[in-house]
Each structure stands twice: as C-alpha cells, then as structure tokens.
C-alpha cells in the first residue's frame, strides 16, 4: 500500500468498470479515500442528473470532510459515421461525455478550492487529436481538451490544476467488440491500469507544475500515419 495520496479524498466517475474502475483502485491503493461514482458503483449516480450529482458530491464531503481530486471518466461511444449521426446520437453523446463532466466540475470546484494542491483529471481520447471515424464521439472528446485548457486558466488562481489524459486502444468492455492492434508501435493494446497510472501521476504532487495539458497514453498510435478506427 502506498502513501502517495494519504489523507486525500477523490471522486472518480465511471468507476464501475474499465479505466474508471482501474483508476479508483490505483488511487485507493496509494492511500486515497475514493468515492466511486457510477450507475452501478458505491455511489449510484447518473452524471447527467444535475440533482443527483449535487447531492452525491455533497455527501462525499459530508462523509469524508474534504475533496482533493476529481477524475472525470464516465463516458459512452456511438460508432456512427456522419450519415448516421442523428441529432439524438449527437445530443446523447454530448450529454454524457461533456455535460456529465461539467456537472461534476460545477459541483466539485467549490470544495476543491478549499484543498491544498487539488487536481482534476479528465479522460479524453486519441479521437480528440486525430481523425477517428466517429464524428459525434470525436467532437465530444475534442470538447474535453478545450474545456480542460479553459479551466486550467480559470481555476489556477484557486490552486486547482486541470489536465486530461487521452487513451488510445485500451482493453475495456466499451470497445471489446472492435478492438484491434491497428498498427500500434508498441505492438499491443493498452491496459486500463496503464491509463490509471497516468491519471494518478497527474493527480499527484509530482505533477505540481503541470496544468492545461493532455497526456496521450496510446503506445505511440497517433505518431503513426493513417490511424483509422474500425467502422460499423
């Protein structure tokens, strides 16, 4: 058991599976008290429900007395090309992938501002950096990069650092049906714990001078030519 986050309290969304679950576990193993937010987690919260998010964040602070870390990870994907990207598809993705993040940010920041060395990490995607085949998903993740940069500036006076992580092809349930090597230079897909370790770094005091950045964790994928997600 580590002591990297001893005394720290973290909220992790999307914590019932995949990257969110791995992140909650890594932070806890390194000493943090972690509130796992998910429809199927210890705090059963739908991130699109503003009231539920408000009550959930408040209950964490009541129970643990503080809030130091927010990891926005909850997300969905729609594998649709432009011709099939209806307004319902787009609004559904933006509601979860952007609106859900904003809900957590709005309710968490007042408490994070009271902490010393507070950190926010938001999970984007390599889809935010390169053409990826799914316009609505790409747009939602690109928005996270812009939101991260904006909040890094806005929240710096309150001592809150804001960064994002952009995973590449990672072995999680959300993409198990389409996952493939796709010419990744390191020759394999990534593991959720590898993304979790990057997130933990950005949450830690070791990253105390890093804000407004996006850390790409993709095995070198976006450094290659002709990246292209499977379509379907």
C-alpha positions, 0 to 999 in steps of 0.5 A: 500500500502506498502513501502517495495520496494519504489523507486525500479524498477523490471522486472518480466517475465511471468507476464501475468498470474499465479505466474508471474502475482501474483508476479508483483502485490505483488511487485507493491503493496509494492511500486515497479515500475514493468515492466511486461514482457510477450507475452501478458503483458505491455511489449510484449516480447518473452524471447527467442528473444535475440533482443527483450529482449535487447531492452525491458530491455533497455527501462525499464531503459530508462523509469524508470532510474534504475533496482533493481530486476529481477524475472525470471518466464516465463516458459512452461511444456511438460508432456512427459515421456522419450519415448516421449521426442523428441529432439524438446520437449527437445530443446523447453523446454530448450529454454524457461525455461533456455535460456529465463532466461539467456537472461534476466540475460545477459541483466539485470546484467549490470544495476543491478550492478549499484543498491544498494542491487539488487536481482534476483529471479528465479522460479524453481520447486519441479521437480528440487529436486525430481523425477517428471515424466517429464524428459525434464521439470525436467532437465530444472528446475534442470538447474535453481538451478545450474545456480542460485548457479553459479551466486550467486558466480559470481555476489556477488562481484557486490552486486547482490544476486541470489536465486530461489524459487521452487513451488510445486502444485500451482493453475495456468492455466499451470497445471489446467488440472492435478492438484491434492492434491497428498498427500500434508501435508498441505492438499491443493494446493498452491496459486500463491500469496503464491509463490509471497510472497516468491519471494518478501521476497527474493527480499527484504532487509530482505533477505540481507544475503541470496544468492545461495539458493532455497526456496521450497514453496510446503506445505511440498510435497517433505518431503513426500515419493513417490511424483509422478506427474500425467502422460499423 
